[in-house]
Amino acid sequence: MSDPQPSRSARSSPSGADRTDKGSPDRFDKRTLFKRLVEFVSPGPDSTAELVELLADAEQRELIEPESRVMLEGVLRMADMTAGDVMVAATRMDLLDIDSDYDELLAVVIDTAHSRFPVYEDRRDNVIGILMAKDLLKLQRAPELNLRTLLRPAIFVPESKRLNELLRDFRNSRNHLAIVIDEFGNTAGLITIEDVLEEIVGEIEDEFDEEQRDNGIYTLADGTHRVAGDVTIEAVNTAFGTTLPIDDFDTIGGLVAHQHGRVPRRGEAVEAGGLRFAVMITRGGAVRWFRVARVPEAPLSSDGADAD
């Protein structure tokens, strides 16, 4: 004979309250057991790679939008990246000399079209402050002003600074640019808040970029050219009169990466077809922009042969 069903009093506490009421230990234990069961049946991701796979699966099942997946993956990538990974190398930095006159400063500002510039004294490695391009206009109206009075403090961060930490610092300090220094205290490059945000949302193009989107090739003030990494090789051949091979690769970025053996990093340069491709910006494991210049021809010796 089976046991009789327990009475209501047996299932209740002495006060008559149900032991499974909210907040009781029994209910807490049951919820914990249920959570453990769910985790056993469908465990969470153990690595970033697994989490990325889950995001891709969620996109395929139309649980999240493609744009949301890209941004979430960008956040995950950014957590593992440092300032040294995305900075503009020191050799590629556009700086202003504190001893330059107004016309020289204005020429650099116009040619580069940046809104902020590190300012150095005596040598490029000695950054003493940051000049806002709009503040330079004050010198035009009041030439007696000292350029030093217009400088804003420079923020210095190590190459090992995590991008998520740097983004928080940018937000809290309301700065948009920082100078990156190496382990010896030397200037390694610079990084902007836009560089950090682009690792999350992708390339942030302004109206100037929009004007150049059609062909991806345009001439800079110094006679060099800025070329998008996804420009076709055929377009580059047409623009520069070169004969780069078009059979194996479609874009100039793919060809340059093949010639180099890997995707070149910011500040690196690769020569191909008589052109020098210096990397300006990289995004998502590919080159976004090159600075392209013709390789100077080697001087001839007296007998007409190339000099060693």
Protein Blocks (a to p, Z undefined) as FASTA:
>chain_A
ZZddddfklmpcfkopafkbghiaklmmmmmmmmmmmmmmmccdfbfklmmmmmmmmmmn
opacfklmmmmmmmmmmmmpcfklmmccfklpccddfkbcfklmmmmmmmnopabdcdde
hiaklccbdcdfklmmmmmmmmmbcfklmpccdddddfklcfklmmmmmmmnopabdcdd
dfkopafbdcdfklmmmmmnopaddfklmmmmmnopacdfkopacddfkbcfklmmmmno
pacdfklpmbfklmmmmmnopacdehiacdeehiacddfbdcehiafbdcdddddddddd
fkopacZZ
